[in-house]
Amino acid sequence: MRKAIQFTGFVMLLQGVSGAIDHLLMQPFMGAILNFFNRVVIPRVDLLAAHPLFANLALAVLGVVLIIATDRSP
């Protein structure tokens, strides 16, 4: 179970970083998978749509926190 949660955190981290890169420059590869949050979730939530770069970076930070939390749990 721990590995599945760590994998989820890793995917969140990748999607957050990829969305931030896509927002600033362009998506170099795997845009359909890595930009799901950026292209589907953010436009539908008004608060996130106003600040898409912040939302992507917050997703990346939450992914890191999830990875660290599962690594430190007994």
ChimeraX attribute file (.defattr): number of C-alpha atoms within 10 A of each C-alpha:
attribute: neighborCount
match mode: 1-to-1
recipient: residues
	/A:1	7
	/A:2	11
	/A:3	11
	/A:4	10
	/A:5	16
	/A:6	20
	/A:7	15
	/A:8	15
	/A:9	24
	/A:10	19
	/A:11	18
	/A:12	24
	/A:13	25
	/A:14	20
	/A:15	24
	/A:16	28
	/A:17	21
	/A:18	27
	/A:19	28
	/A:20	24
	/A:21	17
	/A:22	18
	/A:23	15
	/A:24	10
	/A:25	9
	/A:26	12
	/A:27	16
	/A:28	9
	/A:29	9
	/A:30	9
	/A:31	16
	/A:32	11
	/A:33	12
	/A:34	21
	/A:35	23
	/A:36	15
	/A:37	19
	/A:38	25
	/A:39	14
	/A:40	10
	/A:41	12
	/A:42	19
	/A:43	14
	/A:44	10
	/A:45	10
	/A:46	9
	/A:47	11
	/A:48	16
	/A:49	15
	/A:50	12
	/A:51	11
	/A:52	18
	/A:53	21
	/A:54	14
	/A:55	20
	/A:56	28
	/A:57	19
	/A:58	17
	/A:59	24
	/A:60	24
	/A:61	17
	/A:62	17
	/A:63	24
	/A:64	18
	/A:65	16
	/A:66	19
	/A:67	21
	/A:68	13
	/A:69	14
	/A:70	16
	/A:71	13
	/A:72	7
	/A:73	7
	/A:74	5
